[in-house]
Amino acid sequence: MHVTRIIAVRHGETAWNRDTRIQGHTDIALSDKGRWQAERLAQALCDEPIAAFYASDLSRAFDTASTTARAHGKPVQAHRGLRERAFGRFEGLTWAEIEAHHPEDALAWRKRVPDFAPPGGESLLQLRERVVAAVDEIAARHPGEQLMLVAHGGVLDILYRAATRLELQAPRSWDLSNTAVNRLLWTPEGLGLVGWADTGHLQDDGALDESTA
């Protein structure tokens, strides 16, 4: 059986992450802390055999991937299928603003209604279809190899659910930390979970002062 090993990573922190502001397809750059996280990730993976690097084409993911890819002397291939969920009119708003101004939409979002889409955005069903198709396409190119995918919180959530066979409406009980190392196995039959939310590379040891992030 052809097995592809996947290191799946959420991008480094952005200022909008810190402000709980919805990013979606809005292209927000890494913060100082996010760039530090990316550097620590590259150090942690410097000895890993990684055949190829793929990332969302949004800069927060692409730049995170590029930091590790440079250490391996390899390019990053951008893939729009790895983009965050499109949130339409929610983008740029905080959670509090969405609940205050769009309470019915906020309730559908909190309840994870699979076919609910913010106006101008994607539903969870659409997101799952897009992400799983993208990962199937990418992983099938690398049988017997290990690759790195850098994407977004919503994408990582879909990958965890696909690997553990959890429904879209199941409450989330797993971390989606910025630049955590998550490990999956892919075969033509689907994804399997190997390890999740390893943040050992971000523990202290000269960590960036929060006041400068």
PyMOL commands that place a pseudoatom at each C-alpha (Angstrom):
pseudoatom trace, name=CA, resn=MET, resi=1, chain=A, elem=C, hetatm=0, pos=[0.000, 0.000, 0.000]
pseudoatom trace, name=CA, resn=HIS, resi=2, chain=A, elem=C, hetatm=0, pos=[1.295, 3.502, -0.864]
pseudoatom trace, name=CA, resn=VAL, resi=3, chain=A, elem=C, hetatm=0, pos=[1.610, 5.554, 2.313]
pseudoatom trace, name=CA, resn=THR, resi=4, chain=A, elem=C, hetatm=0, pos=[2.416, 9.258, 2.433]
pseudoatom trace, name=CA, resn=ARG, resi=5, chain=A, elem=C, hetatm=0, pos=[3.505, 10.812, 5.725]
pseudoatom trace, name=CA, resn=ILE, resi=6, chain=A, elem=C, hetatm=0, pos=[2.264, 14.332, 6.318]
pseudoatom trace, name=CA, resn=ILE, resi=7, chain=A, elem=C, hetatm=0, pos=[3.478, 17.012, 8.711]
pseudoatom trace, name=CA, resn=ALA, resi=8, chain=A, elem=C, hetatm=0, pos=[0.518, 19.391, 8.904]
pseudoatom trace, name=CA, resn=VAL, resi=9, chain=A, elem=C, hetatm=0, pos=[1.050, 22.803, 10.484]
pseudoatom trace, name=CA, resn=ARG, resi=10, chain=A, elem=C, hetatm=0, pos=[-1.066, 25.859, 11.158]
pseudoatom trace, name=CA, resn=HIS, resi=11, chain=A, elem=C, hetatm=0, pos=[0.648, 29.118, 10.197]
pseudoatom trace, name=CA, resn=GLY, resi=12, chain=A, elem=C, hetatm=0, pos=[2.388, 31.343, 12.753]
pseudoatom trace, name=CA, resn=GLU, resi=13, chain=A, elem=C, hetatm=0, pos=[0.482, 33.922, 14.731]
pseudoatom trace, name=CA, resn=THR, resi=14, chain=A, elem=C, hetatm=0, pos=[-0.856, 37.125, 13.177]
pseudoatom trace, name=CA, resn=ALA, resi=15, chain=A, elem=C, hetatm=0, pos=[-2.088, 40.319, 14.829]
pseudoatom trace, name=CA, resn=TRP, resi=16, chain=A, elem=C, hetatm=0, pos=[-5.634, 39.319, 13.861]
pseudoatom trace, name=CA, resn=ASN, resi=17, chain=A, elem=C, hetatm=0, pos=[-5.211, 35.973, 15.647]
pseudoatom trace, name=CA, resn=ARG, resi=18, chain=A, elem=C, hetatm=0, pos=[-4.278, 37.867, 18.784]
pseudoatom trace, name=CA, resn=ASP, resi=19, chain=A, elem=C, hetatm=0, pos=[-7.315, 40.140, 18.419]
pseudoatom trace, name=CA, resn=THR, resi=20, chain=A, elem=C, hetatm=0, pos=[-9.691, 37.192, 17.702]
pseudoatom trace, name=CA, resn=ARG, resi=21, chain=A, elem=C, hetatm=0, pos=[-10.453, 38.862, 14.366]
pseudoatom trace, name=CA, resn=ILE, resi=22, chain=A, elem=C, hetatm=0, pos=[-11.713, 36.599, 11.571]
pseudoatom trace, name=CA, resn=GLN, resi=23, chain=A, elem=C, hetatm=0, pos=[-9.211, 36.300, 8.733]
pseudoatom trace, name=CA, resn=GLY, resi=24, chain=A, elem=C, hetatm=0, pos=[-10.604, 33.791, 6.248]
pseudoatom trace, name=CA, resn=HIS, resi=25, chain=A, elem=C, hetatm=0, pos=[-9.277, 34.654, 2.789]
pseudoatom trace, name=CA, resn=THR, resi=26, chain=A, elem=C, hetatm=0, pos=[-8.039, 38.078, 3.922]
pseudoatom trace, name=CA, resn=ASP, resi=27, chain=A, elem=C, hetatm=0, pos=[-4.265, 38.084, 3.486]
pseudoatom trace, name=CA, resn=ILE, resi=28, chain=A, elem=C, hetatm=0, pos=[-2.782, 39.049, 6.860]
pseudoatom trace, name=CA, resn=ALA, resi=29, chain=A, elem=C, hetatm=0, pos=[0.990, 38.904, 7.466]
pseudoatom trace, name=CA, resn=LEU, resi=30, chain=A, elem=C, hetatm=0, pos=[2.731, 37.127, 10.317]
pseudoatom trace, name=CA, resn=SER, resi=31, chain=A, elem=C, hetatm=0, pos=[3.354, 39.123, 13.486]
pseudoatom trace, name=CA, resn=ASP, resi=32, chain=A, elem=C, hetatm=0, pos=[6.794, 39.289, 15.119]
pseudoatom trace, name=CA, resn=LYS, resi=33, chain=A, elem=C, hetatm=0, pos=[5.724, 36.388, 17.304]
pseudoatom trace, name=CA, resn=GLY, resi=34, chain=A, elem=C, hetatm=0, pos=[4.494, 34.476, 14.258]
pseudoatom trace, name=CA, resn=ARG, resi=35, chain=A, elem=C, hetatm=0, pos=[7.867, 34.864, 12.545]
pseudoatom trace, name=CA, resn=TRP, resi=36, chain=A, elem=C, hetatm=0, pos=[9.609, 33.679, 15.722]
pseudoatom trace, name=CA, resn=GLN, resi=37, chain=A, elem=C, hetatm=0, pos=[7.311, 30.631, 15.814]
pseudoatom trace, name=CA, resn=ALA, resi=38, chain=A, elem=C, hetatm=0, pos=[8.167, 29.885, 12.185]
pseudoatom trace, name=CA, resn=GLU, resi=39, chain=A, elem=C, hetatm=0, pos=[11.878, 30.040, 12.950]
pseudoatom trace, name=CA, resn=ARG, resi=40, chain=A, elem=C, hetatm=0, pos=[11.491, 27.683, 15.899]
pseudoatom trace, name=CA, resn=LEU, resi=41, chain=A, elem=C, hetatm=0, pos=[9.495, 25.296, 13.735]
pseudoatom trace, name=CA, resn=ALA, resi=42, chain=A, elem=C, hetatm=0, pos=[12.260, 25.289, 11.109]
pseudoatom trace, name=CA, resn=GLN, resi=43, chain=A, elem=C, hetatm=0, pos=[14.839, 24.474, 13.780]
pseudoatom trace, name=CA, resn=ALA, resi=44, chain=A, elem=C, hetatm=0, pos=[12.700, 21.629, 15.127]
pseudoatom trace, name=CA, resn=LEU, resi=45, chain=A, elem=C, hetatm=0, pos=[12.280, 20.066, 11.665]
pseudoatom trace, name=CA, resn=CYS, resi=46, chain=A, elem=C, hetatm=0, pos=[15.799, 20.677, 10.333]
pseudoatom trace, name=CA, resn=ASP, resi=47, chain=A, elem=C, hetatm=0, pos=[16.750, 16.984, 10.474]
pseudoatom trace, name=CA, resn=GLU, resi=48, chain=A, elem=C, hetatm=0, pos=[13.428, 15.608, 9.216]
pseudoatom trace, name=CA, resn=PRO, resi=49, chain=A, elem=C, hetatm=0, pos=[13.388, 14.058, 5.725]
pseudoatom trace, name=CA, resn=ILE, resi=50, chain=A, elem=C, hetatm=0, pos=[10.816, 16.196, 3.918]
pseudoatom trace, name=CA, resn=ALA, resi=51, chain=A, elem=C, hetatm=0, pos=[10.413, 15.560, 0.200]
pseudoatom trace, name=CA, resn=ALA, resi=52, chain=A, elem=C, hetatm=0, pos=[8.172, 18.505, -0.618]
pseudoatom trace, name=CA, resn=PHE, resi=53, chain=A, elem=C, hetatm=0, pos=[6.575, 21.589, 0.899]
pseudoatom trace, name=CA, resn=TYR, resi=54, chain=A, elem=C, hetatm=0, pos=[3.051, 22.817, 0.184]
pseudoatom trace, name=CA, resn=ALA, resi=55, chain=A, elem=C, hetatm=0, pos=[1.172, 25.771, 1.632]
pseudoatom trace, name=CA, resn=SER, resi=56, chain=A, elem=C, hetatm=0, pos=[-1.885, 27.887, 1.260]
pseudoatom trace, name=CA, resn=ASP, resi=57, chain=A, elem=C, hetatm=0, pos=[-1.191, 30.807, -1.041]
pseudoatom trace, name=CA, resn=LEU, resi=58, chain=A, elem=C, hetatm=0, pos=[-2.079, 33.264, 1.754]
pseudoatom trace, name=CA, resn=SER, resi=59, chain=A, elem=C, hetatm=0, pos=[1.103, 34.875, 3.063]
pseudoatom trace, name=CA, resn=ARG, resi=60, chain=A, elem=C, hetatm=0, pos=[0.736, 33.858, 6.715]
pseudoatom trace, name=CA, resn=ALA, resi=61, chain=A, elem=C, hetatm=0, pos=[0.861, 30.186, 5.678]
pseudoatom trace, name=CA, resn=PHE, resi=62, chain=A, elem=C, hetatm=0, pos=[3.233, 30.504, 2.728]
pseudoatom trace, name=CA, resn=ASP, resi=63, chain=A, elem=C, hetatm=0, pos=[5.798, 32.477, 4.756]
pseudoatom trace, name=CA, resn=THR, resi=64, chain=A, elem=C, hetatm=0, pos=[5.618, 29.989, 7.632]
pseudoatom trace, name=CA, resn=ALA, resi=65, chain=A, elem=C, hetatm=0, pos=[6.300, 27.129, 5.215]
pseudoatom trace, name=CA, resn=SER, resi=66, chain=A, elem=C, hetatm=0, pos=[9.086, 29.047, 3.464]
pseudoatom trace, name=CA, resn=THR, resi=67, chain=A, elem=C, hetatm=0, pos=[11.088, 29.344, 6.673]
pseudoatom trace, name=CA, resn=THR, resi=68, chain=A, elem=C, hetatm=0, pos=[11.358, 25.563, 7.029]
pseudoatom trace, name=CA, resn=ALA, resi=69, chain=A, elem=C, hetatm=0, pos=[11.667, 24.968, 3.278]
pseudoatom trace, name=CA, resn=ARG, resi=70, chain=A, elem=C, hetatm=0, pos=[14.694, 27.280, 3.048]
pseudoatom trace, name=CA, resn=ALA, resi=71, chain=A, elem=C, hetatm=0, pos=[16.458, 25.231, 5.711]
pseudoatom trace, name=CA, resn=HIS, resi=72, chain=A, elem=C, hetatm=0, pos=[15.947, 22.190, 3.470]
pseudoatom trace, name=CA, resn=GLY, resi=73, chain=A, elem=C, hetatm=0, pos=[16.959, 24.006, 0.289]
pseudoatom trace, name=CA, resn=LYS, resi=74, chain=A, elem=C, hetatm=0, pos=[13.541, 23.433, -1.305]
pseudoatom trace, name=CA, resn=PRO, resi=75, chain=A, elem=C, hetatm=0, pos=[10.753, 25.597, -2.719]
pseudoatom trace, name=CA, resn=VAL, resi=76, chain=A, elem=C, hetatm=0, pos=[7.217, 25.885, -1.412]
pseudoatom trace, name=CA, resn=GLN, resi=77, chain=A, elem=C, hetatm=0, pos=[4.370, 25.045, -3.758]
pseudoatom trace, name=CA, resn=ALA, resi=78, chain=A, elem=C, hetatm=0, pos=[1.302, 27.238, -3.201]
pseudoatom trace, name=CA, resn=HIS, resi=79, chain=A, elem=C, hetatm=0, pos=[-2.089, 25.511, -3.341]
pseudoatom trace, name=CA, resn=ARG, resi=80, chain=A, elem=C, hetatm=0, pos=[-5.363, 27.431, -3.111]
pseudoatom trace, name=CA, resn=GLY, resi=81, chain=A, elem=C, hetatm=0, pos=[-7.103, 24.298, -1.873]
pseudoatom trace, name=CA, resn=LEU, resi=82, chain=A, elem=C, hetatm=0, pos=[-5.276, 24.746, 1.447]
pseudoatom trace, name=CA, resn=ARG, resi=83, chain=A, elem=C, hetatm=0, pos=[-6.747, 28.209, 2.074]
pseudoatom trace, name=CA, resn=GLU, resi=84, chain=A, elem=C, hetatm=0, pos=[-8.706, 28.987, 5.215]
pseudoatom trace, name=CA, resn=ARG, resi=85, chain=A, elem=C, hetatm=0, pos=[-12.484, 28.801, 5.057]
pseudoatom trace, name=CA, resn=ALA, resi=86, chain=A, elem=C, hetatm=0, pos=[-13.972, 31.817, 3.296]
pseudoatom trace, name=CA, resn=PHE, resi=87, chain=A, elem=C, hetatm=0, pos=[-15.979, 33.760, 5.882]
pseudoatom trace, name=CA, resn=GLY, resi=88, chain=A, elem=C, hetatm=0, pos=[-17.517, 36.392, 3.616]
pseudoatom trace, name=CA, resn=ARG, resi=89, chain=A, elem=C, hetatm=0, pos=[-18.892, 39.355, 5.545]
pseudoatom trace, name=CA, resn=PHE, resi=90, chain=A, elem=C, hetatm=0, pos=[-17.465, 37.995, 8.809]
pseudoatom trace, name=CA, resn=GLU, resi=91, chain=A, elem=C, hetatm=0, pos=[-13.904, 38.710, 7.694]
pseudoatom trace, name=CA, resn=GLY, resi=92, chain=A, elem=C, hetatm=0, pos=[-12.323, 41.559, 9.621]
pseudoatom trace, name=CA, resn=LEU, resi=93, chain=A, elem=C, hetatm=0, pos=[-14.805, 41.242, 12.497]
pseudoatom trace, name=CA, resn=THR, resi=94, chain=A, elem=C, hetatm=0, pos=[-14.103, 39.928, 15.990]
pseudoatom trace, name=CA, resn=TRP, resi=95, chain=A, elem=C, hetatm=0, pos=[-16.141, 37.128, 17.559]
pseudoatom trace, name=CA, resn=ALA, resi=96, chain=A, elem=C, hetatm=0, pos=[-17.815, 39.710, 19.806]
pseudoatom trace, name=CA, resn=GLU, resi=97, chain=A, elem=C, hetatm=0, pos=[-18.772, 41.910, 16.842]
pseudoatom trace, name=CA, resn=ILE, resi=98, chain=A, elem=C, hetatm=0, pos=[-20.297, 38.971, 14.967]
pseudoatom trace, name=CA, resn=GLU, resi=99, chain=A, elem=C, hetatm=0, pos=[-22.398, 37.980, 17.977]
pseudoatom trace, name=CA, resn=ALA, resi=100, chain=A, elem=C, hetatm=0, pos=[-23.530, 41.580, 18.499]
pseudoatom trace, name=CA, resn=HIS, resi=101, chain=A, elem=C, hetatm=0, pos=[-24.409, 42.404, 14.888]
pseudoatom trace, name=CA, resn=HIS, resi=102, chain=A, elem=C, hetatm=0, pos=[-25.299, 38.996, 13.374]
pseudoatom trace, name=CA, resn=PRO, resi=103, chain=A, elem=C, hetatm=0, pos=[-26.736, 36.932, 16.277]
pseudoatom trace, name=CA, resn=GLU, resi=104, chain=A, elem=C, hetatm=0, pos=[-28.572, 34.354, 14.141]
pseudoatom trace, name=CA, resn=ASP, resi=105, chain=A, elem=C, hetatm=0, pos=[-25.517, 33.734, 11.998]
pseudoatom trace, name=CA, resn=ALA, resi=106, chain=A, elem=C, hetatm=0, pos=[-23.351, 33.560, 15.122]
pseudoatom trace, name=CA, resn=LEU, resi=107, chain=A, elem=C, hetatm=0, pos=[-25.637, 30.881, 16.594]
pseudoatom trace, name=CA, resn=ALA, resi=108, chain=A, elem=C, hetatm=0, pos=[-25.484, 28.759, 13.422]
pseudoatom trace, name=CA, resn=TRP, resi=109, chain=A, elem=C, hetatm=0, pos=[-21.701, 29.108, 13.441]
pseudoatom trace, name=CA, resn=ARG, resi=110, chain=A, elem=C, hetatm=0, pos=[-21.377, 28.131, 17.118]
pseudoatom trace, name=CA, resn=LYS, resi=111, chain=A, elem=C, hetatm=0, pos=[-23.599, 25.082, 16.530]
pseudoatom trace, name=CA, resn=ARG, resi=112, chain=A, elem=C, hetatm=0, pos=[-21.435, 24.095, 13.546]
pseudoatom trace, name=CA, resn=VAL, resi=113, chain=A, elem=C, hetatm=0, pos=[-24.424, 23.749, 11.205]
pseudoatom trace, name=CA, resn=PRO, resi=114, chain=A, elem=C, hetatm=0, pos=[-22.772, 21.915, 8.282]
pseudoatom trace, name=CA, resn=ASP, resi=115, chain=A, elem=C, hetatm=0, pos=[-24.557, 23.711, 5.449]
pseudoatom trace, name=CA, resn=PHE, resi=116, chain=A, elem=C, hetatm=0, pos=[-24.465, 27.191, 7.005]
pseudoatom trace, name=CA, resn=ALA, resi=117, chain=A, elem=C, hetatm=0, pos=[-22.331, 29.673, 5.079]
pseudoatom trace, name=CA, resn=PRO, resi=118, chain=A, elem=C, hetatm=0, pos=[-21.759, 33.291, 6.113]
pseudoatom trace, name=CA, resn=PRO, resi=119, chain=A, elem=C, hetatm=0, pos=[-22.967, 35.568, 3.296]
pseudoatom trace, name=CA, resn=GLY, resi=120, chain=A, elem=C, hetatm=0, pos=[-20.229, 35.466, 0.674]
pseudoatom trace, name=CA, resn=GLY, resi=121, chain=A, elem=C, hetatm=0, pos=[-18.439, 32.594, 2.432]
pseudoatom trace, name=CA, resn=GLU, resi=122, chain=A, elem=C, hetatm=0, pos=[-18.217, 28.795, 2.543]
pseudoatom trace, name=CA, resn=SER, resi=123, chain=A, elem=C, hetatm=0, pos=[-20.100, 26.188, 4.531]
pseudoatom trace, name=CA, resn=LEU, resi=124, chain=A, elem=C, hetatm=0, pos=[-18.317, 23.486, 6.522]
pseudoatom trace, name=CA, resn=LEU, resi=125, chain=A, elem=C, hetatm=0, pos=[-19.457, 20.981, 3.896]
pseudoatom trace, name=CA, resn=GLN, resi=126, chain=A, elem=C, hetatm=0, pos=[-17.851, 23.023, 1.136]
pseudoatom trace, name=CA, resn=LEU, resi=127, chain=A, elem=C, hetatm=0, pos=[-14.680, 23.488, 3.166]
pseudoatom trace, name=CA, resn=ARG, resi=128, chain=A, elem=C, hetatm=0, pos=[-14.384, 19.754, 3.849]
pseudoatom trace, name=CA, resn=GLU, resi=129, chain=A, elem=C, hetatm=0, pos=[-14.864, 18.889, 0.191]
pseudoatom trace, name=CA, resn=ARG, resi=130, chain=A, elem=C, hetatm=0, pos=[-12.199, 21.391, -0.887]
pseudoatom trace, name=CA, resn=VAL, resi=131, chain=A, elem=C, hetatm=0, pos=[-9.617, 20.494, 1.750]
pseudoatom trace, name=CA, resn=VAL, resi=132, chain=A, elem=C, hetatm=0, pos=[-9.916, 16.711, 1.466]
pseudoatom trace, name=CA, resn=ALA, resi=133, chain=A, elem=C, hetatm=0, pos=[-9.701, 16.918, -2.335]
pseudoatom trace, name=CA, resn=ALA, resi=134, chain=A, elem=C, hetatm=0, pos=[-6.573, 19.099, -2.109]
pseudoatom trace, name=CA, resn=VAL, resi=135, chain=A, elem=C, hetatm=0, pos=[-4.826, 16.797, 0.372]
pseudoatom trace, name=CA, resn=ASP, resi=136, chain=A, elem=C, hetatm=0, pos=[-5.742, 13.698, -1.632]
pseudoatom trace, name=CA, resn=GLU, resi=137, chain=A, elem=C, hetatm=0, pos=[-4.309, 15.316, -4.756]
pseudoatom trace, name=CA, resn=ILE, resi=138, chain=A, elem=C, hetatm=0, pos=[-1.091, 16.423, -3.049]
pseudoatom trace, name=CA, resn=ALA, resi=139, chain=A, elem=C, hetatm=0, pos=[-0.442, 13.256, -1.040]
pseudoatom trace, name=CA, resn=ALA, resi=140, chain=A, elem=C, hetatm=0, pos=[-0.993, 10.999, -4.061]
pseudoatom trace, name=CA, resn=ARG, resi=141, chain=A, elem=C, hetatm=0, pos=[2.017, 12.666, -5.713]
pseudoatom trace, name=CA, resn=HIS, resi=142, chain=A, elem=C, hetatm=0, pos=[4.363, 11.486, -2.936]
pseudoatom trace, name=CA, resn=PRO, resi=143, chain=A, elem=C, hetatm=0, pos=[3.880, 7.772, -2.172]
pseudoatom trace, name=CA, resn=GLY, resi=144, chain=A, elem=C, hetatm=0, pos=[6.462, 6.515, 0.310]
pseudoatom trace, name=CA, resn=GLU, resi=145, chain=A, elem=C, hetatm=0, pos=[7.616, 10.063, 1.132]
pseudoatom trace, name=CA, resn=GLN, resi=146, chain=A, elem=C, hetatm=0, pos=[7.044, 12.664, 3.810]
pseudoatom trace, name=CA, resn=LEU, resi=147, chain=A, elem=C, hetatm=0, pos=[5.718, 16.097, 2.958]
pseudoatom trace, name=CA, resn=MET, resi=148, chain=A, elem=C, hetatm=0, pos=[4.844, 19.257, 4.868]
pseudoatom trace, name=CA, resn=LEU, resi=149, chain=A, elem=C, hetatm=0, pos=[1.559, 21.127, 4.528]
pseudoatom trace, name=CA, resn=VAL, resi=150, chain=A, elem=C, hetatm=0, pos=[1.139, 24.577, 6.081]
pseudoatom trace, name=CA, resn=ALA, resi=151, chain=A, elem=C, hetatm=0, pos=[-2.398, 25.869, 6.210]
pseudoatom trace, name=CA, resn=HIS, resi=152, chain=A, elem=C, hetatm=0, pos=[-4.941, 27.366, 8.643]
pseudoatom trace, name=CA, resn=GLY, resi=153, chain=A, elem=C, hetatm=0, pos=[-6.961, 26.512, 11.728]
pseudoatom trace, name=CA, resn=GLY, resi=154, chain=A, elem=C, hetatm=0, pos=[-10.091, 25.586, 9.791]
pseudoatom trace, name=CA, resn=VAL, resi=155, chain=A, elem=C, hetatm=0, pos=[-8.087, 23.375, 7.438]
pseudoatom trace, name=CA, resn=LEU, resi=156, chain=A, elem=C, hetatm=0, pos=[-6.331, 21.607, 10.325]
pseudoatom trace, name=CA, resn=ASP, resi=157, chain=A, elem=C, hetatm=0, pos=[-9.707, 21.072, 11.999]
pseudoatom trace, name=CA, resn=ILE, resi=158, chain=A, elem=C, hetatm=0, pos=[-10.984, 19.334, 8.857]
pseudoatom trace, name=CA, resn=LEU, resi=159, chain=A, elem=C, hetatm=0, pos=[-7.868, 17.150, 8.650]
pseudoatom trace, name=CA, resn=TYR, resi=160, chain=A, elem=C, hetatm=0, pos=[-8.242, 16.056, 12.281]
pseudoatom trace, name=CA, resn=ARG, resi=161, chain=A, elem=C, hetatm=0, pos=[-11.897, 15.161, 11.723]
pseudoatom trace, name=CA, resn=ALA, resi=162, chain=A, elem=C, hetatm=0, pos=[-11.106, 13.287, 8.505]
pseudoatom trace, name=CA, resn=ALA, resi=163, chain=A, elem=C, hetatm=0, pos=[-8.337, 11.304, 10.213]
pseudoatom trace, name=CA, resn=THR, resi=164, chain=A, elem=C, hetatm=0, pos=[-10.445, 10.418, 13.263]
pseudoatom trace, name=CA, resn=ARG, resi=165, chain=A, elem=C, hetatm=0, pos=[-13.765, 9.995, 11.374]
pseudoatom trace, name=CA, resn=LEU, resi=166, chain=A, elem=C, hetatm=0, pos=[-15.487, 12.688, 13.455]
pseudoatom trace, name=CA, resn=GLU, resi=167, chain=A, elem=C, hetatm=0, pos=[-18.575, 14.455, 12.175]
pseudoatom trace, name=CA, resn=LEU, resi=168, chain=A, elem=C, hetatm=0, pos=[-18.437, 18.143, 11.288]
pseudoatom trace, name=CA, resn=GLN, resi=169, chain=A, elem=C, hetatm=0, pos=[-20.839, 18.990, 14.112]
pseudoatom trace, name=CA, resn=ALA, resi=170, chain=A, elem=C, hetatm=0, pos=[-18.851, 17.198, 16.832]
pseudoatom trace, name=CA, resn=PRO, resi=171, chain=A, elem=C, hetatm=0, pos=[-17.529, 19.664, 19.447]
pseudoatom trace, name=CA, resn=ARG, resi=172, chain=A, elem=C, hetatm=0, pos=[-13.829, 20.413, 19.097]
pseudoatom trace, name=CA, resn=SER, resi=173, chain=A, elem=C, hetatm=0, pos=[-11.693, 18.973, 21.913]
pseudoatom trace, name=CA, resn=TRP, resi=174, chain=A, elem=C, hetatm=0, pos=[-8.259, 19.236, 20.283]
pseudoatom trace, name=CA, resn=ASP, resi=175, chain=A, elem=C, hetatm=0, pos=[-5.781, 22.105, 20.005]
pseudoatom trace, name=CA, resn=LEU, resi=176, chain=A, elem=C, hetatm=0, pos=[-5.096, 24.057, 16.824]
pseudoatom trace, name=CA, resn=SER, resi=177, chain=A, elem=C, hetatm=0, pos=[-2.061, 25.979, 18.031]
pseudoatom trace, name=CA, resn=ASN, resi=178, chain=A, elem=C, hetatm=0, pos=[-0.005, 28.177, 15.720]
pseudoatom trace, name=CA, resn=THR, resi=179, chain=A, elem=C, hetatm=0, pos=[2.964, 26.185, 14.300]
pseudoatom trace, name=CA, resn=ALA, resi=180, chain=A, elem=C, hetatm=0, pos=[2.190, 23.048, 16.335]
pseudoatom trace, name=CA, resn=VAL, resi=181, chain=A, elem=C, hetatm=0, pos=[3.475, 19.896, 14.612]
pseudoatom trace, name=CA, resn=ASN, resi=182, chain=A, elem=C, hetatm=0, pos=[0.694, 17.485, 13.638]
pseudoatom trace, name=CA, resn=ARG, resi=183, chain=A, elem=C, hetatm=0, pos=[1.432, 14.147, 11.987]
pseudoatom trace, name=CA, resn=LEU, resi=184, chain=A, elem=C, hetatm=0, pos=[-0.845, 12.176, 9.676]
pseudoatom trace, name=CA, resn=LEU, resi=185, chain=A, elem=C, hetatm=0, pos=[-0.638, 9.181, 7.367]
pseudoatom trace, name=CA, resn=TRP, resi=186, chain=A, elem=C, hetatm=0, pos=[-2.388, 9.192, 4.000]
pseudoatom trace, name=CA, resn=THR, resi=187, chain=A, elem=C, hetatm=0, pos=[-3.325, 6.216, 1.843]
pseudoatom trace, name=CA, resn=PRO, resi=188, chain=A, elem=C, hetatm=0, pos=[-5.816, 6.068, -1.036]
pseudoatom trace, name=CA, resn=GLU, resi=189, chain=A, elem=C, hetatm=0, pos=[-8.352, 4.966, 1.603]
pseudoatom trace, name=CA, resn=GLY, resi=190, chain=A, elem=C, hetatm=0, pos=[-7.970, 8.206, 3.561]
pseudoatom trace, name=CA, resn=LEU, resi=191, chain=A, elem=C, hetatm=0, pos=[-6.126, 9.833, 6.457]
pseudoatom trace, name=CA, resn=GLY, resi=192, chain=A, elem=C, hetatm=0, pos=[-4.967, 8.404, 9.772]
pseudoatom trace, name=CA, resn=LEU, resi=193, chain=A, elem=C, hetatm=0, pos=[-3.771, 10.237, 12.870]
pseudoatom trace, name=CA, resn=VAL, resi=194, chain=A, elem=C, hetatm=0, pos=[-0.220, 9.677, 14.177]
pseudoatom trace, name=CA, resn=GLY, resi=195, chain=A, elem=C, hetatm=0, pos=[0.357, 12.607, 16.534]
pseudoatom trace, name=CA, resn=TRP, resi=196, chain=A, elem=C, hetatm=0, pos=[-1.218, 15.967, 17.269]
pseudoatom trace, name=CA, resn=ALA, resi=197, chain=A, elem=C, hetatm=0, pos=[-0.376, 19.397, 18.695]
pseudoatom trace, name=CA, resn=ASP, resi=198, chain=A, elem=C, hetatm=0, pos=[3.328, 18.991, 19.452]
pseudoatom trace, name=CA, resn=THR, resi=199, chain=A, elem=C, hetatm=0, pos=[4.491, 22.427, 20.615]
pseudoatom trace, name=CA, resn=GLY, resi=200, chain=A, elem=C, hetatm=0, pos=[7.732, 21.390, 22.298]
pseudoatom trace, name=CA, resn=HIS, resi=201, chain=A, elem=C, hetatm=0, pos=[9.715, 23.687, 20.003]
pseudoatom trace, name=CA, resn=LEU, resi=202, chain=A, elem=C, hetatm=0, pos=[7.850, 26.723, 21.357]
pseudoatom trace, name=CA, resn=GLN, resi=203, chain=A, elem=C, hetatm=0, pos=[8.601, 26.194, 25.035]
pseudoatom trace, name=CA, resn=ASP, resi=204, chain=A, elem=C, hetatm=0, pos=[10.504, 29.078, 26.653]
pseudoatom trace, name=CA, resn=ASP, resi=205, chain=A, elem=C, hetatm=0, pos=[14.245, 28.902, 25.909]
pseudoatom trace, name=CA, resn=GLY, resi=206, chain=A, elem=C, hetatm=0, pos=[14.473, 32.540, 24.928]
pseudoatom trace, name=CA, resn=ALA, resi=207, chain=A, elem=C, hetatm=0, pos=[10.865, 32.858, 23.779]
pseudoatom trace, name=CA, resn=LEU, resi=208, chain=A, elem=C, hetatm=0, pos=[9.799, 36.197, 22.340]
pseudoatom trace, name=CA, resn=ASP, resi=209, chain=A, elem=C, hetatm=0, pos=[8.473, 38.628, 24.897]
pseudoatom trace, name=CA, resn=GLU, resi=210, chain=A, elem=C, hetatm=0, pos=[4.708, 38.964, 24.413]
pseudoatom trace, name=CA, resn=SER, resi=211, chain=A, elem=C, hetatm=0, pos=[5.007, 42.756, 24.617]
pseudoatom trace, name=CA, resn=THR, resi=212, chain=A, elem=C, hetatm=0, pos=[6.934, 42.810, 21.343]
pseudoatom trace, name=CA, resn=ALA, resi=213, chain=A, elem=C, hetatm=0, pos=[4.660, 40.404, 19.435]
for i in range(1, 213): cmd.bond("trace and resi %d" % i, "trace and resi %d" % (i + 1))
show_as sticks, trace
zoom trace
